[in-house]
Every structure is written in structure tokens, then in C-alpha cells.
Amino acid sequence: MQADDWPLVLFTLFVQAVVGAVVTAVVVHWRLSRAGEQEVAERLLNRSLPWLGGLLAAAVTISLIHLGRPLRALYAIGNLGSSWLSREVLLVGLLAGSGMLLGLLQWRSWGSATVRRLLGWLTAALGAALVLVMSEVYMLATVPPWNRLVTPLAFVSTSALLGVVIVAVLLVGLGSTASGSVRRLLYRLLVVVQALIGLRLVAILVTALPATGGQQPAIPAPWAPIVQAALLVIAAAVLAARRRDGIPAPLWIFTALLVGGSELIGRVLF
């Protein structure tokens, strides 16, 4: 991989992590509110949105580095009818705008809870659309290893896995795990993470298979996919070992590092 590919690696990975975390945070907020844990739900959104906004800003800044003249990025939005890249740029802007508005309303407690909840669902929907559009950008007939179903599968599963782990870390960090509702929700997140790890392992296996016509790019480091899969297996084992007792914050952070390292390797290989 060339040095100028790193901005794309980090941009796609950061954006997908943000989208997964936004969707997960909105769902968790809704579940906590229904369980009568409104204070915890609001604290979760208030804590997560600034961090996710900063990560999205970093992703956009990194993507501009990839351009010789960053101001030309404005022209990328000019072909919405035919260009998936233009649609990606538009959705990034819409996601950022919706997220900033949601963060402002949450921070200032402006508007009713219903309005903020609907805006949260809208932001999550924009993010989900962005990940799907992002996968279409790479569905190129000229690159057979990309132009197959495993590409959107990998992008969506990466986004979901990173997002759920990030929200679990933030939720544990709130220090509200004494609540039975919060503990049950964390247990469900744990189960979801293990299921997503299984899906990611399937995606890794499929990615390693030759594309149509037997075309498969040479992998400079054949051990890299093995390390990628091994990190996920270790993460799943860590969660399984403490499944009944509950996962303390340090182990959730350790799991996040394992998952993040695995996804970084996978995106570099991609």
C-alpha cells in the first residue's frame, strides 16, 4: 500500500465507526428511555455526540489531505445523478449537519424530547445510507476483488461492530452499571458484538477467496489476514469468559482496541 492511500483507509474507517456508534447510541437511548433510565440515556448522548463529532471532523480533514487541492472537494458534489462519490460527499455533509444540530439541542436541552428523538433517528438513517453509498463507491467492475457482495457486507459489519463496541465503552464509562436495566442492555450489546465478530470472520474468509475469474490481488503480508482474524477471536473469547459476570470497563476498552486493530488491518488489506 502506498503512503497516499492512508487518508482513504482512515477516512472510511473513522466514518464507519462514527455511523455505527451514532446508530447504536440512538437505539440504546431509545431502549434506556423505555426502561425508565432517562437520565442515563441523556448522559450517553451528551457524552457520545461530541466525541463522535470530533472523530467525523478528523475523518473529513484526513480525506482532504488526499486531495492535491482540498478546495476542489466542493466540485465533487456536482454529479449527484451519476456519481456515487458525489452522493457520499453530500451524505457526509448532511450527517455532519444533522449531528451538529442534534448535539446542540442535546447540550442546550432545546426542543422537546420527541423532536430530539426524531432528529436522532434521522441522523442514524443518514449515517446508514452513507455507509451503503460508500460501499458503492468501491463496487468497480475494473477491480473484481472489490466488485462483489462482500464489499458492502464488510463495510456494514465493520461499522456495526466498531459502533457497538464504542457505545458499550461509553456506557460503561458513565458508571451506571449498578442499574439492572443498564446491565441487561450491556449484556445484549455483548451478545451483539459476539454475533458481529462471527459475521466479520465470515467476511474475512470470503474476502480471501478469489474473485470472479480467479483474480485476486497479491497480499504483501500473507500473515496479515490471520492476525486480523486472531484479534477478533481473542476479543470474542474475552467477552465469553466474563459473559455472566459482566464486562468491566477495562475489558471493554481492551476489546475495543482488539477490534479496532483488526479492522485497521482489514482496511489496509482492502
C-alpha positions in Angstrom: 0.0 0.0 0.0 1.3 3.5 -0.9 1.6 6.3 1.6 -1.1 8.3 -0.1 -3.7 5.5 0.5 -3.6 6.1 4.2 -6.1 9.0 4.2 -8.6 6.8 2.5 -8.0 4.0 5.0 -8.5 6.3 8.0 -11.4 8.2 6.4 -13.5 5.2 5.6 -12.7 3.5 8.9 -13.5 6.6 11.0 -16.7 7.4 9.2 -18.0 3.9 9.5 -17.1 3.9 13.2 -19.0 7.2 13.7 -22.0 5.9 11.8 -22.1 2.6 13.7 -21.8 4.5 17.0 -24.5 7.0 16.2 -26.9 4.3 15.2 -26.1 2.3 18.3 -26.3 5.3 20.6 -29.7 6.3 19.2 -31.1 2.7 19.7 -29.6 2.4 23.2 -31.0 5.9 24.1 -34.4 4.7 23.0 -34.2 1.4 24.9 -33.0 3.1 28.1 -35.8 5.7 27.9 -38.3 3.0 27.6 -36.8 1.3 30.6 -37.2 4.4 32.7 -33.5 5.3 32.6 -34.0 8.7 31.0 -31.1 10.3 32.9 -28.6 7.6 31.8 -30.0 7.8 28.2 -29.4 11.6 28.1 -26.0 11.4 29.6 -25.0 8.8 27.0 -26.0 11.0 24.1 -24.4 14.1 25.7 -21.1 12.3 26.1 -21.0 10.4 22.8 -22.0 13.1 20.4 -19.0 15.5 21.0 -16.6 12.5 20.7 -18.2 11.3 17.5 -18.4 14.8 16.1 -14.7 15.2 16.7 -14.0 11.8 15.0 -16.1 12.7 12.0 -14.3 16.1 11.7 -11.0 14.3 11.9 -12.1 11.9 9.1 -13.1 14.8 6.8 -9.9 16.6 7.5 -7.9 13.4 6.7 -9.8 12.9 3.5 -8.9 16.5 2.3 -5.3 15.6 2.7 -5.8 13.0 0.0 -6.6 15.8 -2.5 -3.9 17.9 -4.1 -6.1 21.0 -3.7 -8.6 20.5 -0.9 -10.9 23.3 -2.1 -11.6 21.2 -5.2 -13.6 18.9 -2.9 -16.5 21.3 -3.4 -16.7 20.2 -7.0 -17.2 16.6 -6.0 -20.9 17.2 -5.2 -21.7 18.2 -8.8 -22.6 14.8 -10.2 -25.3 13.5 -7.8 -27.2 11.9 -10.7 -24.4 9.7 -11.8 -21.6 9.6 -9.2 -21.6 7.6 -6.0 -18.7 9.7 -4.8 -20.8 12.9 -5.1 -23.6 11.2 -3.1 -21.0 10.2 -0.5 -19.8 13.8 -0.2 -23.4 15.0 0.2 -24.3 12.5 2.8 -21.2 13.2 4.8 -22.3 16.9 4.9 -25.8 16.0 5.8 -24.7 13.7 8.6 -22.4 16.3 10.0 -25.1 19.0 9.9 -27.7 16.7 11.4 -25.3 15.5 14.1 -24.2 19.1 15.0 -27.8 20.2 15.3 -28.7 17.1 17.5 -25.6 17.8 19.7 -26.6 21.5 20.1 -30.2 20.6 21.0 -29.0 17.9 23.5 -26.4 20.2 25.0 -28.8 23.1 25.5 -31.8 20.9 26.2 -33.7 22.8 23.4 -36.8 21.4 21.9 -39.0 18.6 23.2 -37.7 15.1 23.8 -39.8 13.9 20.8 -38.1 16.4 18.5 -34.6 15.4 19.6 -35.5 11.7 19.4 -36.8 12.1 15.8 -33.6 14.1 14.9 -31.6 11.3 16.3 -33.3 8.7 14.2 -32.9 11.0 11.1 -29.1 11.2 11.9 -28.9 7.5 12.2 -30.7 7.0 8.9 -28.4 9.4 7.1 -25.4 7.5 8.5 -26.7 4.1 7.4 -27.3 5.5 3.9 -23.8 6.9 3.9 -22.2 3.5 4.6 -24.2 1.9 1.9 -23.3 4.6 -0.6 -19.7 4.4 0.5 -19.6 0.7 -0.4 -21.0 1.5 -3.9 -18.1 3.9 -4.5 -15.8 0.8 -4.4 -18.0 -1.5 -6.4 -15.9 -1.1 -9.6 -16.1 -3.5 -12.5 -12.4 -2.8 -13.2 -11.5 -4.1 -9.7 -13.0 -7.6 -9.4 -12.0 -8.2 -5.8 -14.0 -5.1 -4.8 -16.9 -5.6 -7.1 -18.8 -8.3 -5.2 -21.3 -8.6 -2.3 -18.5 -8.9 0.3 -17.7 -5.2 0.0 -21.0 -3.8 1.3 -21.1 -6.8 3.8 -17.6 -5.8 5.1 -18.4 -2.1 5.3 -21.7 -2.6 7.1 -20.4 -5.2 9.5 -17.3 -3.1 10.3 -19.5 -0.1 11.0 -21.8 -2.0 13.2 -19.0 -3.8 15.2 -17.0 -0.7 15.8 -20.1 1.3 16.7 -21.5 -1.2 19.2 -18.1 -1.5 21.0 -17.6 2.2 21.2 -21.1 2.8 22.7 -20.5 -0.1 25.2 -17.3 1.6 26.3 -19.1 4.9 26.7 -22.0 3.4 28.5 -19.7 1.6 31.0 -17.8 4.8 31.4 -20.9 6.5 32.7 -20.6 4.5 35.9 -24.3 3.5 35.9 -23.9 -0.3 35.7 -25.5 -0.8 39.1 -28.9 -0.4 37.4 -30.5 -3.6 36.3 -31.7 -2.1 33.1 -28.2 -0.9 32.2 -26.7 -4.3 33.0 -29.2 -6.1 30.8 -28.6 -3.7 28.0 -24.8 -4.2 28.2 -25.4 -7.9 28.2 -27.4 -7.6 25.0 -24.6 -5.4 23.5 -22.1 -8.1 24.4 -24.2 -10.7 22.5 -24.5 -8.4 19.5 -20.7 -7.9 19.5 -20.1 -11.6 19.5 -22.5 -12.1 16.6 -20.9 -9.3 14.7 -17.5 -10.8 15.3 -18.8 -14.0 13.7 -20.1 -12.1 10.7 -16.7 -10.3 10.4 -14.9 -13.6 10.4 -17.1 -14.8 7.6 -16.4 -11.6 5.6 -12.7 -12.1 6.2 -12.9 -15.7 4.9 -14.9 -14.7 1.8 -12.6 -11.8 1.1 -9.7 -14.3 1.0 -11.4 -16.3 -1.8 -10.6 -15.5 -5.4 -12.9 -13.0 -7.2 -14.8 -13.8 -10.4 -12.3 -15.0 -13.0 -9.9 -16.0 -10.3 -8.4 -12.5 -10.0 -7.1 -11.8 -6.5 -4.5 -9.2 -5.7 -1.3 -10.5 -4.1 -1.2 -9.9 -0.4 2.3 -8.4 0.6 1.9 -9.9 4.1 0.1 -13.3 3.9 0.0 -13.5 7.7 -2.0 -10.2 8.0 -5.5 -11.8 7.5 -4.6 -14.4 10.1 -3.7 -11.7 12.6 -6.8 -9.8 11.7 -9.0 -12.9 12.4 -7.0 -13.8 15.5 -7.6 -10.4 17.1 -11.3 -10.8 16.7 -11.2 -14.4 18.1 -9.4 -13.1 21.2 -11.9 -10.3 21.6 -14.8 -12.8 21.4 -13.0 -15.1 23.9 -12.5 -12.2 26.3 -16.2 -11.4 26.2 -17.3 -15.0 26.5 -15.1 -15.5 29.6 -16.8 -12.7 31.5 -20.2 -13.0 29.9 -22.2 -14.0 33.0 -20.2 -11.7 35.4 -20.5 -8.6 33.3 -17.6 -6.9 31.5 -15.8 -4.2 33.5 -14.7 -1.0 31.7 -11.0 -2.1 31.2 -12.0 -5.2 29.4 -14.5 -3.3 27.2 -11.6 -0.9 26.3 -9.3 -3.9 25.6 -12.0 -5.4 23.4 -12.3 -2.1 21.6 -8.5 -2.0 20.9 -8.6 -5.6 19.6 -11.5 -4.9 17.3 -10.0 -1.6 16.2 -6.7 -3.2 15.4 -8.3 -6.0 13.4 -10.4 -3.6 11.4 -7.4 -1.4 10.6 -5.5 -4.4 9.3 -8.6 -5.4 7.3 -9.0 -1.9 5.7 -5.3 -1.8 4.8 -5.6 -5.1 3.1 -8.7 -3.9 1.3 
